[in-house]
Amino acid sequence: MKVIRYGSEAFTQLCRRGGGKRRRQIEERVRRILEDVRANGDDALLKYTRTFDKVRLTPRQLRVTEAEMSGAYQNIAPEFVSALKLVIENIRAFYRNQAARSWRRGGDDGVVLGEQCTPLDRVGVYVPAAQAPLVSTVYMTVLPAKLAGVKEISMVTPPTARGTIEPHLLVVANLLKVTAVYKVGGAQAIGALAFGTKTIPRVDKIVGPGNAYVTEAKRQVFGDVDIDMTAGPTEIALIANQHSDPDFVAADLEAENEHAGGFGVLITPSRALARQIRSRVSRGAIVLTRTLNEAAEAANQLAPEHLEIHVTHPEALARKIRHAGAIFLGPYSPASVGDYVAGPSHVLPTGGSARFFSGLGVQDFVKRTHVIAYSRKALEKVRGHLERMATIEGLVKHLESVKIRFERGQDGVQKTDSGDPA
C-alpha cells in the first residue's frame, strides 16, 4: 500500500480518482451502442449479446418465462429463502422511515400550498452478473422501489453461457414480484430501458450498479430517463488509530479489494498501525494524519462510498463526517453487514460523489409535484409585487394573465373601461 500524507499533492490526486483516456474511449464506444439500440431495438440487443456474452438468443428468449422462474426454485437451497426473508424484513423496517407523504398547508389569507407525492410508473433495475450473480443488488434496488409504490419494475441482467439467468437472481426477483426479467446486460441493456424496444418497455428511471460501460451508458441516457447515480468501482475508507484492532482493519480493506477495481484507504494518525497494515494489504493507500479530527476532515475530502470508524468513541467522530455514502460505527460494524443484511441499500455513491449523492432510498422513486391554490383576494394582495417582477423580466403576457382576472367583477361579469358591466 502507498503511504501518503494528508494535505500532500498525492492526497489531492487520490481525491480526484477516476477519468482519463480510457474514459473517453469508453464514452465513444457506448455512444455507438446506444445509437444502435435506439435505431434497431431488439436486433441490436441480440447482436451485442452474441458479441459480448457469446450467447445466441431469439427475440422471444429475451424475456424470462414463467417456466424458467418456477424452475429456478429447484436449483437453490431452502435456507436461501429463509435468509432472504430476514433481509427483506430488515430493509422494509429501515425504509418505513422514508415514506413520502403528500401535504397541504393553508391559512386565512386564501393561499393553499403543498406537494403531491407520486411514485414513478416504471423503473428499470440493472443487476451485474459477469463475475458472480449479485443477488443482494436485486433486493437492495427493488425493495425501495416497491415501498415507494412503483407498480412496474423491469430487471435486466447478462445471461450465462447457457443463455439462462442464475437461479438465485430469479428466485429473488420472483419473491419480490418483479414485473419482468430480461436476459441482456451491458450498455445495450441501459439503452433498451431508456429508449424501449419491441420486447423491453421504456422506463422512467434506471437504477443499479455496473461496470464502466454500464455507468457511462447511464450517464449518456440521463435526460431521456432519470438515473440513480453514476457509480464507479466500489471503495472503502477506514479511520483507525493505535487502539484499533489491526486484524479487523486489514480484513475489511482486503474485503473491498475482493471486488474488481475495489479500493481501500486507511486514514490514521498512528504510524505503528500504518506499518502493520502496509505489509498485510494487497492494494490501496494509507493516509497519515496528525490527529483523529484531521482524519475526519481527510475522509470528508475523499467522500468515500463506505466509511468505517474503528476508534473508541466512533459516534463522536461520526458527527464530524459530512460526506460519505454510508458510515459504519465501531469494530463490529464491517461494511459487509451493510452489503447484505443491515437494511439500508448498498447502492451508494462512489468516486467522491458522496459530496452530492445519497444512497438509494424510497425518495428516489417518488416525484414531488408542487400544488398552489390562490383565492381572488390572495392574488390581488400580491398582484403589485408580481407585476413588478414580470416588468423587470419584460414578460408582458405574464402581466396580462394576471390583469385579465381583475377586469371582471366578483360575479365573473366583464367590466367596461368605465368599470360598468358590459
Residue pairs with C-beta under 8 A, 6 or more apart in sequence:
1 266
1 277
1 278
1 281
1 283
1 284
1 285
1 286
2 10
2 284
2 285
2 286
3 274
3 278
3 285
3 286
3 288
4 10
4 11
4 14
4 285
4 286
4 287
4 288
5 11
5 287
5 288
6 267
6 287
6 288
6 289
6 290
6 294
6 295
6 297
6 298
11 287
11 298
11 301
14 265
14 285
14 287
14 302
15 301
15 302
15 303
15 352
16 352
17 263
17 351
17 352
18 232
18 351
18 352
22 212
23 212
23 216
26 212
26 213
26 216
27 216
27 220
29 187
29 213
30 187
30 213
30 216
30 217
30 220
31 220
33 44
33 48
33 186
33 187
33 188
33 191
33 213
33 217
34 187
34 190
34 191
34 194
34 195
34 217
34 220
34 221
36 44
36 47
36 48
36 188
36 191
37 44
37 45
37 188
37 191
37 192
37 195
37 197
38 191
38 195
41 192
41 195
41 196
41 197
41 198
41 199
42 59
42 62
42 197
42 198
42 199
42 200
44 188
44 191
45 62
45 184
45 188
45 189
45 192
45 197
45 199
45 200
46 56
46 57
46 58
46 59
46 62
48 186
48 188
49 55
49 56
49 57
49 159
49 183
49 184
49 188
50 56
52 185
52 186
53 158
53 159
53 161
53 185
54 161
55 159
55 160
55 161
55 162
55 163
55 183
56 163
57 159
57 163
57 183
59 198
59 199
61 163
61 183
62 182
62 183
62 184
62 199
62 200
63 180
63 181
63 182
63 183
63 199
63 200
64 165
64 170
64 180
64 181
64 182
64 183
68 164
68 165
68 170
69 170
69 173
69 174
69 181
71 167
72 165
72 167
72 168
72 170
72 171
72 174
73 167
73 171
74 167
75 167
76 167
76 168
76 171
80 168
80 171
81 171
81 175
84 139
84 171
84 172
84 175
86 341
87 136
87 139
87 340
87 341
88 139
88 143
88 175
88 176
90 341
90 342
90 343
91 139
91 140
91 143
91 144
91 343
91 344
91 345
92 143
92 147
93 343
94 342
94 343
94 344
95 143
95 144
95 147
95 343
95 361
95 362
96 147
98 144
98 147
98 361
98 362
98 363
99 147
99 362
100 117
100 148
100 362
100 363
100 366
100 368
101 117
102 114
102 115
102 116
102 117
103 114
103 115
104 112
104 113
104 114
104 371
105 112
105 113
105 114
106 112
106 113
106 373
109 377
109 378
109 381
110 374
110 375
110 376
110 377
110 378
111 373
111 374
111 375
111 378
112 371
112 372
112 373
112 374
113 370
113 371
113 372
113 373
114 370
114 371
115 368
115 369
115 370
115 371
116 368
116 369
116 371
117 366
117 367
117 368
117 369
118 366
118 367
118 369
119 148
119 149
119 150
119 151
119 365
119 366
119 367
120 145
120 148
120 150
120 204
120 205
120 226
120 365
120 366
120 367
121 150
121 151
121 152
121 204
122 150
122 151
122 152
122 153
122 154
122 201
122 202
122 203
122 204
122 205
123 145
123 150
123 152
123 153
123 154
123 203
123 204
123 205
123 206
123 207
123 365
124 153
124 154
124 155
124 156
124 193
124 203
124 205
124 206
124 207
124 225
125 137
125 138
125 141
125 142
125 145
125 153
125 154
125 155
125 156
125 178
125 206
125 207
125 208
126 156
126 157
126 185
126 189
126 190
126 193
126 206
126 207
126 208
126 209
126 210
126 214
127 133
127 134
127 137
127 138
127 141
127 155
127 156
127 157
127 169
127 208
128 134
128 137
128 157
128 158
128 185
128 208
128 209
128 210
128 211
128 214
129 157
129 158
129 160
129 165
129 166
129 169
129 185
130 158
130 185
130 211
131 260
133 157
133 166
133 168
133 169
134 209
135 168
135 169
135 172
136 339
136 340
136 346
137 208
137 209
137 346
137 347
138 155
138 169
138 172
138 173
138 176
138 178
139 172
139 176
140 345
140 346
140 347
140 360
141 207
141 208
141 345
141 347
141 360
142 153
142 155
142 172
142 173
142 176
142 178
143 176
144 345
144 360
144 361
144 362
144 364
144 365
145 153
145 207
145 365
146 153
146 176
146 177
147 362
148 362
148 363
148 364
148 365
148 366
149 365
149 366
150 365
151 179
152 179
152 201
152 203
153 178
153 179
154 178
154 179
154 180
154 181
154 182
154 193
154 200
154 201
154 203
155 173
155 178
155 180
155 181
155 182
156 181
156 182
156 184
156 185
156 189
156 192
156 193
156 200
157 165
157 169
157 181
157 182
157 183
157 184
157 185
157 189
158 183
158 184
158 185
158 186
158 189
159 165
159 183
159 184
159 185
160 166
163 183
164 183
165 181
165 183
169 181
170 181
173 181
182 189
182 192
182 199
182 200
184 192
184 200
185 214
186 211
186 213
186 214
186 217
187 213
187 214
187 216
187 217
189 214
190 206
190 210
190 214
190 217
190 218
190 221
191 217
191 221
192 200
193 200
193 202
193 203
193 206
193 225
194 202
194 203
194 206
194 221
194 224
194 225
195 202
195 221
195 224
196 202
202 225
203 225
204 225
204 226
205 225
205 226
205 227
205 228
205 364
205 365
206 218
206 221
206 225
206 226
206 227
206 228
207 227
207 228
207 347
207 360
207 364
208 228
208 347
209 215
209 231
209 347
210 218
210 231
212 232
215 230
215 231
215 232
216 230
218 227
218 230
219 227
219 230
221 227
228 347
228 360
228 364
229 347
229 349
229 353
229 357
230 353
231 305
231 347
231 348
231 349
231 350
231 351
231 353
232 261
232 350
232 351
233 259
233 260
233 261
233 262
233 263
233 350
233 351
234 256
234 259
234 261
234 262
234 263
234 305
234 306
234 350
235 256
235 262
235 263
235 264
235 265
235 304
235 305
235 306
235 350
235 351
236 252
236 253
236 255
236 256
236 262
236 263
236 264
236 265
236 304
236 305
236 306
236 307
236 308
236 335
237 264
237 265
237 266
237 267
237 299
237 302
237 304
237 306
237 307
237 308
237 324
238 249
238 252
238 253
238 264
238 265
238 266
238 267
238 307
238 308
238 309
238 310
239 267
239 268
239 292
239 295
239 296
239 299
239 307
239 308
239 309
239 310
239 311
239 317
240 249
240 266
240 267
240 268
240 270
240 273
240 310
240 311
241 268
241 269
241 270
241 273
241 292
241 310
241 311
242 270
242 272
242 273
243 311
243 312
244 268
244 270
244 273
244 310
244 311
244 331
245 310
245 331
246 273
246 276
246 277
246 280
248 310
248 331
248 334
249 266
249 273
249 277
249 310
250 276
250 277
250 280
250 281
251 334
252 264
252 308
252 334
252 335
252 336
253 264
253 266
253 277
253 281
253 284
254 264
254 281
254 282
255 334
255 335
255 336
256 262
256 263
256 264
256 284
256 306
256 335
257 263
257 264
257 281
257 282
257 283
257 284
263 283
263 284
263 285
264 281
264 283
264 284
264 285
265 284
265 285
265 286
265 287
265 302
265 304
266 273
266 274
266 277
266 281
266 284
266 285
266 286
266 287
267 286
267 287
267 289
267 295
267 298
267 299
267 302
268 274
268 286
268 287
268 288
268 289
268 295
269 288
269 289
269 290
269 291
269 292
269 294
269 295
271 288
274 286
274 288
277 286
278 286
287 295
287 298
289 295
289 298
292 311
292 317
293 320
295 317
296 317
296 320
296 321
297 320
299 307
299 321
299 323
299 324
300 320
300 321
300 322
300 323
301 323
302 323
302 352
303 323
303 324
303 349
303 352
303 353
303 354
303 355
304 324
304 325
304 354
305 324
305 325
305 326
305 348
305 349
305 350
305 354
306 324
306 325
306 326
306 328
306 335
306 338
306 348
307 321
307 324
307 325
307 326
307 327
307 328
308 327
308 328
308 333
308 334
308 335
309 317
309 318
309 327
309 328
309 329
309 330
310 330
310 331
311 317
314 329
314 330
315 329
318 327
318 329
321 327
323 354
323 355
324 354
325 348
325 349
325 350
325 354
325 357
325 358
325 359
326 335
326 338
326 344
326 346
326 348
326 359
328 334
328 335
328 337
328 338
338 344
338 346
339 346
340 346
344 359
345 359
345 360
345 361
346 359
347 359
347 360
348 354
348 359
348 360
349 356
349 357
349 358
349 359
376 405
376 410
379 402
379 405
380 406
383 402
383 406
386 402
387 399
387 402
390 396
390 398
390 399
390 402
391 399
407 414
407 415
408 414
408 415
409 415
409 421
413 421
413 422
414 421
414 422
415 421
415 422
416 422
